[in-house]
Amino acid sequence: MANKRRLSGDLEVEPYEGPSGGWGSVRSLARSLTREHVPIKGSRVLLNQNKTGGFMCVSCAWAKPADPRVFEFCENGAKATTWEITHKRVTPEFFAARTVTELESWDDHHLEAAGRLTHPMRWDARTDKYLPVSWEEAFAEIGRELQALHPDSAVFYTSGRASLEASFMYGLFARAYGTNNLPDSSNMCHETSSVALPESIGVPVGTCTLDDFYKTDCIFFFGQNVGTSSPRMLHQLQDAARRGVPIITFNPLRERGLEEFVNPQAPGEMLTDKPTRISSQYHQVRSGGDTAAIMGIAKALLAREDRTDATNPVIDWAFVNEHTHGWDEFAEAINLCEWSEIEKRCGLQRDALEAAAGAYAQANAVMFIYGMGLTQHEQGVETVQTLINLALMRGNIGKPGAGICPVRGHSNVQGQRTVGITEKPWMVPADKIKQQFGIEVPANKGLTTVEACAKVIDGSVRAMVLLGGNLVRAVPEHRLVEPAWRKLRLTVNILTKLNRSALVHGEVSFILPCLGRIEFDEQASGRQATAMEDSTGCMHGSRGQVAPASPHLLSEPRIIAGLAKAAAPGRSIIPWDHWVADYGRIRDAIAATYPDIFHDFNARLWQPGGFHRPLPARERQWKTKTGKANFIVPASLASDPKTETRDPDVVQLITLRSNGQFNTTIYSYDDRFRGIYGSRYVVLMHPRDIDRFGLKEGAMVTLATAASDGVTREVGGFRVVAYDIPPGCIAGYYPECNPLLPLWHHEKKAKTPAAKSIPVRVKADAPTA
């Protein structure tokens, strides 16, 4: 394979052989500062990122240490910061010069790259343009529109960036209005964890903290690209690797962040450019093969137990007997699994799984880290629970250096669930909400994101209010969702930047521009702070650092208060304006509603490293139906049995994020770590698959979903790139591949879209004249 290939006019491929971090990250940061015209301001602001008294990163949710580094940010976190504090502006004059139809032709990158929104805007049907509107008029009209609808025909979506204060208010607003339709971005990624963990260990979040990284003997890593999705974790992984801690990785693609790392903040490393090896074992499991791989490790462990002296058991029998339920059924399921079936399902050889089991058996304290590679499958809940079974076999929950660590994506997506953003009414303290706020929590379950999209398609949903995010672009089934979205009566987008969700609008549509997290938030009592929860369950304060992009911006809490007063007048006893005047009052209300987690909230807001939510499982207290940690037997070794096929022409598509993006925000067309430059319309294929389909690298192909439900799902214009990926699996970027993902292809319990294993066919495009 040549080192550098130009596959088309805009696409160049050059395999990346360097480490993650290093000079590549430094150069990327310099480009970000220059691109947004903030070299001086940006450098100053970054020094306060993820620091006590500073602001929490608007990108990933990874933990923030009590004793931070001088530069406590990563390459992608810096991109997110410079992207938000850009000098570029999207003003009323910008909209006056362009119709919405014209703006729809812009791609994701250029829409957001245009800059920060500055004024509230209302779509005008006569001119097909967004026109400026006063805040008072916007609130009044939105309120009238919502009051004219049945509450359950409106959906109140939340992206992961909204603060704890804004999320708490938003949940109360929706319930005062009369609905539990409160889906959020967790529905798209880790709702699988929120369903799996309580059934197994009695808590909805992971059990690990940063301290566990420094006490662990072994780390198992499943389906999470740390170099792109949460690069600051590389510091903890690097420290563990240097201590000789085995890091056992299961991931279909070989990702540079899981292979090698050079710390950009260590002068010695930068001068020598000598990387740290991260993974000690790297197993390229097939898409959807994780359950089989985990069961194979469990089977190898049980075989070791049978060969081991009873005085030195492999299974932690004391833990299993005292703290768990369901061992006999799980052991029987292990014994019934045949090695040939395990190998077929996961694409790995028995000796590879036995090597992983050997490392596990020799370690005392083991962490299990995973991402959306486990959660975004039809039976992702069972896969996560099977991973927990593996931890329970050797007592690796509830002791230092051990535990389950789901890596949440967006910066406060976990915290939103903690303060009541959920479609499940039984997950909120309804009695307290009624007593404190005069709100009768509706009894009926609300809609998940997938369910909301189905209701948009069938016309049952008439209004979408979006607190951040780019939902139209993020959801599956674009070809059905977008036309239906345009038939909505009302769409409201609370945003910092323009995106496609603001352009695919309803009959009445508003853009409400809000302050970003990094900006000063001045209210009646002075400058305000907000809070969020990180991926390890720690709560952190956050304070803005720069002047707002426009004097016409309002904070998220103030916008929510304005909407609540207009749409749900007299339906609560909440003093909305009083809360907005001083966010400390919102935190007092949160503490009164969730005292076990948020007692003394204001007093603890600036605790270095954050204050941790109580997690009974860390103390080996199991809040489950059995009163113990549960071994739960998977129904199948296949994570996506519904879409399994023997057709050799069907391959499994894995959707990916690039090094140049965060969620639907596209910073650039380059993916440095995968060596792809200039285009996102690529499909990564194993060379053997390229040959068997009669293709050549650089060929243009169309991907078509292999489904027989009467819906045509095709996306063309992809260039074939030879890549180290398991045969029978291909990969392409999200959200470009979203039209291939059927709405019905989701986790069966959590309703999380199964975006990591989409059955597709690859068809060569006809050559153009």
N, C-alpha and C positions, 0 to 999 in steps of 0.2 A: 504494500500500500504506500503510495507516494506520500511524502510529508505534507505537501501543500497542493490542494486541487481547487481549481475554479470550476464549479459545476454549472454555473449560469452567469449571466451578466452581473447579478447582485449577490450571488451566493459563493462564498469561499469557505473551504474546509481545510483546517490545519490542526491535526491532532495536538492536544495540549499535553505536554509532558512535564510541566512544572508542578509545584505543589499548590494547594490552596493557600490563601494568604500571600505573604511575600510581596515582591515588588509589583506583581499584578494588581493587588489590592490597593497599593499606594497610588499607582497610576490611575486606577479607576476612580479613587477619591478625588484626585486632582482634576480629572475630567468632569466629575459631578459639580465641583465648586465653580469651575469655569463655565460650564454649560448654563448654569442658572444665574451667572453673574453675581455670585456671592463669595468670592475668594476670601475676603477679610471677615465679613459678618459670619459666613458659614463656619470658618475655622474657630471663631470665638464661641459660637453656639455649640459646636460639637464637643467642646470641653465640658459642657454641662449636661451632656446626654447620659442618661442612666445613672445620675449622681443624686445623692440625697440633697434636697433643696433645688435640684435642677428639674429637667423634664424626662419623662419616660419615653423611650423610643416609640415612634408611631408605626414601626414595622413589626418585627416578630415579638413574641411573648416570652422569650427566654429570660431566665432568672437574672436578677440584678444583685451583685454581691454587696455585702456590708462594707467591705474595704475595696472600693473600685480601683481599677487601673487609671492612669492619667488619661488614656484614651479608651473609655469604656463603651466603644461602639465598633461595629464591624463595617465592612464595605457596603453591604446592603442597607444597614441602618443609616449610614452616611448618605446614601443615595436618597433614602426616604426623607431625611431631614432637609437636604438641599432642594429636593423636589417640592417640599412644602414652603420653604422660605424664599423661593425664587422671586426675582424682581419682575417677572413677566405677569401681565394682568389681562383678564378677560372682562372687558368693560361693556357698558351698553352700546358703545360705538362699535365694538367687535361684533355684537349681535346684529346691529343695524346694517352692517355691511354684508351679512350672510343669512340666507334662509336656513331653516332647519334641514330641509332636504339637501342642501349643499353640504352642510356640516356632517350629515350622515355618511357622506362619501369619504370623510377623513378616517384614518385608521386610529386604533386605540392610543398609540404613542403620541401622535400629533394632537389629538384632542386634549389630552392632559398636559402635554408640553406647552400648550398655548398659555398656560399660567393660571393664576388664582382668580376665581370669580369675585366680583366686587359689589354687585347690587342684586337685590331680589328681582326676579324676572317672571313674566307670565307669557305663555305662548299665545300668539294672536293668529287665529285661523285665517283671517283675511289676507295677511301678508306672509304667513308661514315663517314668522320671526318671533323671537323672544323679545318682549318689550319691558322696560323697567316698570316696576310697580312699587308702591309704598308697602312697608311692613304691615301697617294697619289694614290696608286693603287686602293684602295677601291672606292674613290671618282670618279676616272676616269672610272672604269668599270661600276659603278652604273649609272654614267652620260650617258655612251654609251647605256646601256640597256634602260634607260628611253627615250632617244632621238629616239630610234628605234620604240617606241610604240606611238599609238595615245594618246594624253594627257588624254582623258576621259576614257581610259582603265587602268589608274593608280589611286590609292587611297592613300591619305595622311592622316592617322589617328593620333589623338593626345590623349594621356591619360591626366588625370587631374593634373598631377604633373608638367608639363612644365610651366616655368615662363611666365609672361606677355611679356617679351622681346623675348624669344624663340618662343612663340606662334605667336606674331606679325610677326616675320621673316618667320616662317613656312607658314603662310597664304599667305604672299607676294610671297614666293618661289613657292607655288603650282599654284598661279594665273599667275605668270610669265611663268611657265611651260605650262599653258594653260587649267587649270581645276578648277572647284569649288568642286571637290571631297574631301571635308574636314570634314568628320564626326569626332566626338570625343566622349568621354565617357559620355557627357551630353545626347547623343542619347539613352544611355542605362538606364538613371535614371530620370533626371529632364527636359528633353526636353518637357515633358508634361506641366510643369510650364511655360516654355518659350513660349508655344503656348497659354495657357489658360490666363495668366495674362495680356498680351497686349490687348486681346479682351475685357477683363472685366474692367481693370483699367489703361491701357495705358503704363505700364512699364513691362519689361521682368523678373524682379527679385522681391524679397520680399520687403516690406516697413518697416520692423521693424529693430531697432538697439538695442544694449545692453542696452541703457538707458531706453528703453520701458519696460524691465523686472522690473525695479525698480519703475515704475509708473503705472503698470497694476493693475486692480482689479480682473481679471479672465483670465485663460489661458485654451484654448481648444487644445487638443493634439491628432493628428490623425496619425496612421500608421508609427511611427518612434521609433526605439529602442534606446533611448538616452544612456543607459548604455553601449552599444557596439559601436554605430555609432558616437556619439559626446558627450563623457562623460563630457567634460568641461562645457557643458551647465547645468549639474547638480548643479553647483554652483549658477547659476541664478535661477534655479527652487527651490533649497533649500531655498534661500533667500525669494522668493515669498511665498513658503509654510509657512515659519516661520512668515510671515506677515499676515497669514490667507487668502491668495489669493486662491480661489478654482482652482484646476487644474483638468479639466474634460478630462479623457483619453478614447479614442476609439482605441482599438487594439485587434486583435484576441487572441494573447497569453498574459498571464500575465508576463511582463518583470520586473526583479528586479529593474532596473534603474528607472522605472516608479512607483515603489511601495515604496522603502525605500533607503536612502542614508546616509552614514557616510563619512564625509569629511576627507580624509587621511591627509590633511594638518592642521587639527584642533586638537591639543593635547588633549583638553578636551573631544572631541567626541571620539577620539581613546581610551582614558583611560576608558571611561564609556561604549563605544561601543553602545551608545544610538542613534538609527537612526532617521532621519527626515522622516516623512511620506510625500511622494511626491504627489500622486494622491488622491484627495478627493472623486472623483467618478471614477470608472474603469468599462468601458462597453466593454465586449468581443464581438465585432461586427463580424459577419461572413465575410469571405473573399468575397470581391466584394459587400459588403452591405453598404458601407459608404455613397453613394448617398442617399439611402433610409433613413439611420439614420439622415443625415443632413436635409433631407426634413421633417422627423418627428419632429425634433427640431423646424424647421421653422413653421410647422403646429401648434405645441404647443404654439409657440410665438404668432401666429396670433389669436389663441383661447384666449390667455391671453389678447390680445389687445381688443377683442370683449367684454371682461368682465371688462375692466379697465375704470376708470373715464377718460374722455377726457382731464382733466387737468394734468394727469400723464400718458401719453401714453407709451406703450411698444415699438412701432415702432417709430423711430426718423423721424417724418414726415417732419420736417424742412430740414433735410439732404436729405431724399428721394426725396422731391419735387425739391430742388435746384440742387442736385448733381447727380441724377441718371436717368436712362432711362430704361424702360421695367418693371416697378413695376406691372402694372395691369396684364400683361401676367404671371408674376411669381406668383402673388397672386392667380390668377385663377388656375394655375397648382397646387399650394399647396392645394386649396380647393377640387380639383379633386382627390387628393391622398386619398385612403382609409387606415385607420389604420391597417386593417387586412393585406393589401398588404405590407405596410411599415414593419410591424412586421415580416412577412414571409421573406421578402428580406434581412433584416439586422440581423435577429435572436435575436432581443432585444424586450422587452416588452414595451408597450406604457408608463407605469409609469416610466421606466428608462429614456426614451427620454424626458418626461415631467419634470423629476428631473433636467436633463441637461439644459432644457429650463428655468427652474426656476432660476438656478444659473446665467444663461446668463442675464435674465431679470433684476436681481438685481445689475448687475455690470455696471459701467459707461464706463470703458476702457478695452477692451478685445482683447487679442492676439490669433491668430489662427496659430498653428504650425503644420506642416505636413511633412511627408517623403514619401518614395517610396511605402508605403502601400496605398497611394492614386494615385500615378502617374503610377504605372506599372499594368494598367488594360486597356482593350479595349476602354473604354470610360472614361479614367482618366482625360482628359481635362474637360469633363462635370462635373466630381466629384469635381475637383478643383474649377471650376466656381460656382458650387452650394455652396461650402464652402465660396467663396467670397460673394455670395448672402446673406448668413447668416450674414456675417460681415456688409454688406451694410444695412441690415434691421435696425440696431441700430447705424449706423454712425461710425462704428469701423475701418475706414481707414482715415488717415489724422488727427489724434489727438494723443497726448502723451499717451503712454501705450497701444496703440491699433495697429492693423494691421495684415497683412499676412506675415508669416515667413516660406517659404519653406526651409528645411534644406538640403543644397547641401552636397554631399558626399566628393569627393576628393578635395584636398587642393587648386587648382586653376581652377577647372572645370568651374566655373562661369566666371572667368577672361578671360579665353581663348575665350569665346563667345564675351566678351566685346571688344577684340582687333582684331576680324575678323575671328576666327576659326568657320566657318559656311558654310554649303552647300548652303545657300540661298544668292545669289548675291545681292538681294535688301536690305540685312542687313548690307552691307558695303558701305562706301562713295566712289563709283566707280570713280567719277569725281576727287576727291582729290587724289586717288591712281594713276590715270593716270597722273595728273599734277605733283605730287611730285616724283613718282617713274618710270614713263614711262611704266606702266603696264596697259594693256587693260583688265579689269575684264571680264571674259567670261560671256555672258548673260544667258546661260542655267543653270538651277538648278543642283547642284551636288547631290551626293548620301549620304543618311543617312547611319548609320551603318547597319541597317537591309537591306536596298537596296543594299549596297555594298556586303553583304554576298550573296544575291540572284544573283548578277552579277558574283560573284566568282563561284557559283554553275553552272550557265549557260555558263560560260567561257568568258563572256564579259570583266570582269576585268582580267588584265594580270600581274599587279604589285601591291604590298602592301608595303608602306613605313610607318612604325609604330614608332611614336615618343613616346616611353614609352608604358607601359601597357602590357597586356597579352591577346590580342584580341581573339586569337583562342580559348582560354579557357573561355572567358567571354561571347561569343555570343551564341544564341540559335542554335538548330539544328546541334549539333556536328556531328552526323552520316553522314550528307550530306556535311557539311562545310569542315571537315577535309580532306576527299579524294579529294575534289575539290581544296582545298588550295595547295595540293601537285602538282597540275598541273599548278600552276602559273609560269610565266616565271621568275619573280623576287620577292624576299621577303627581306626586310631590317628591322632589328630590332635595334632601338637605346635604349639601356638598361643599367641598373646598375647591374642587376643580371640575371642569366639564368632562363628562363621559357619555357613553352610548345610552345609558339608562335615562339621561335627561333628554335625549333626542328621539327615542322611541317612546312617544308620549301618548297620553289619553286625550279625550275631548277637551278637558280642562287640565292644564299642566303648569306647575310652578317649579322654579329653581330657587331654593332658599339658601344663600351662601352663609356659611358659618365660620367662626373662628377656628383655626387649627390649634392643636394641642401646644404648639411651640410659641404661640402668640400670647401677649398680655391679655388678660381677661379682666377688664375693669367693670365692677358693678357698684351698687350704692354704698356698700361698706368698704370698698377698696379693691385692691387686686386679689383675684381669687386663685385657688389651687384646686386641682381635681385628684382623683385616685383611680388606680387600676390594679388588677390582679395578674400576676405573672403565671407562667406555665407550671410552676411548682407550688402554687397556692399561697404566695406571699403578696400582701397588699402594699402598694407604694404611693406616696404622694408625688405630684407632678406640677410644676409651675412654669408658665410661659416665659420666654426669654427675649422676644422681639416684638416690635410694634405690629399691630394688625395690618394685613394687606390692604385694607380699606376701612374707612370710618363707618361704612354702611353695613359691616358685618355684625351679626349677633352671635352670641354663644349658643351652643346646643341646648343647655338648660333654659335659656331665655326663649329660644324658638319653641321648645316643647311646651313651656308655660303659655306662650301666646296661642299655640294650637289648642291646648287643653281648655283654656278659657273660652275659645271661640266654638269648639266642637262639642264640648261636654260641660256647658255651664250648669252650675247647681247640682252636679252629679258627684261631688265630693266636698269635703270640708278642708281641702288642702289650701293653704295660703300661698298660692303659686308665686306671686310677686315677692312675698316675704322670703321665700326660699331662694329665689334668684338673687335677691339683694345680698345674700351671704350664704355661700355654699356649705359653710359649716353647719347650717341648719338642716340642709339636706342630709349631711352625714349623721347628724343627731337622729334624724328620722330613720335612716338606714340602720343605725345601731339599735334603735328601739324595736325595729321590725325583725332584725336578725342578731339578737344580742350575743348568741354563742360565738359568732364569728367577729362581729364588729363592735363589741363593747369598748368604750373609751376610744372611739374611732378618731376623733379629732386629736386626742392626746397622743395617739400612736402613729399619726399620719406620716411623720418624718423619721420614724425609727429606721436606722441604717440597716439595709438589707431587707426592709419591709417587715411587717408582722404576719405570722403564719396563721392561716385558718386551722382550726382543730381538725385532725384527721384520725379518727379512732383506730383505723387499720394500722397506723404507725405504732400504736400501743397494743396491737393485737386484740383490739376490741372490735367485734364483727357485728355491724348493724344490718344483718341480713335476716331473711325469714327463718333460717335454721339457727341463728345465733352463732354461726361459725363461718369460716371461709369455705367456699364451696368449690369442689371439683365439678366442673360441668362438661359433660361429654359432647364433643361436636357430632352433629348428625352425619357429616360427610367429611372426607379429606379434601374435597374441592371447595374453594372459597366462592366459586361462581357456578354452581351446578346447573342453573337454569339456562345458561348460554353455552354449556359444553356441547361440543360437536365432534364427530369423527371426520368431518370434511377437512382434508389436508389443505384446501385452499383458504380456509378461515384461520386467521391469526388473531392474537389478542393484543389490542392496542392499549398501551399505557400512556396516559397523559402526564406531561411534565411541566414544571416551571423552569425557566432559564435563569442563568446568572444575571441576566439583564432585566428582571422583572420581580414584582412582588404581587401575588394574586393577579388581578386583572390589570394592574398598573405596569405598563411596558416602558422601561427606562431607555432601552436601546434594542437594536435588532441583533446584537451579538450575545453569544453564549460562550464566554471564554473557556470555561472548564471543559466544555464538550468540543471546543475547537470549531464552532460554527459561527460564521460572520456574514452579516448583510441580509439575512432573511430568516423568518420564523416558519416559513412554509416548507418544512423538511419532514421526512419520515425516516427514522433510524431503523435499519434492518441488518440482521446478521448476513454476512456474505453468502452463506449457503441458501438462505431464503431468496436473496437477490437472484442467484443462479437458477433456483428451481422455478421461480416465476418468470424466467426468461427476460430479466431486466438487466440493466447496467447502472452503475453508480451515476447519478446525475439525471437519470430518466425522470420524466414528469409522470406522476401517477394520480389517480383518484382513489380515495378510500370510500368504501360503501359498507354501511352496517349490515351484518349478516343477521337479519331478522325478517320474519314473515308475518308482520302485523299490518301490512298494507300501507305503511308509511315509507317513503323513499328518503333515505338519509345518506347523502353523498357530499364530499368536499373534494374538489380537485385542485390542481396546481401545486401539489407537493413534489419536491425533489428527493430522490432516493439518496441516502447517505449510508455507506457501509459503517457499521458500528459494532462494538463488543456488547451484544445483547443476546439473551438465550434464543436459540432457534424456535420459531413458532410465536415469538413475541416481537412486536414493533413498538416504536414510541414516537409521539408527536407532541407539539406544544398545546397547552391550555392557555387561553380559551379558544384558539383557532379550531381545535378538534371537537368543541362542544356540540356542534350540530350532529355529530355521529353518536352521541350518547342518548339513548331513549330515556324518556322520563320514567318509564316503568323499571329500568335497570338500576335498582337501588338496594341498599341493605334492607333485609326483610323486616327487621324490627325498628331500626333507627331511621330508616328512609334516607340515609346518606347516599348520594349518587355513586354508583359503582364505576367511577372514572378510571380505575387502575386496571380494568380488564374488560375492554369493549370488543366484542367479536366483529371483525371487519374482513372484507375482501380487498385486495390490492389489484387495481386495474390500470394497465398502461394507457396513458392519454394518447390519442391520435396525434401524430406530428402535424404541426401547423405548416401551412404553405410558405 
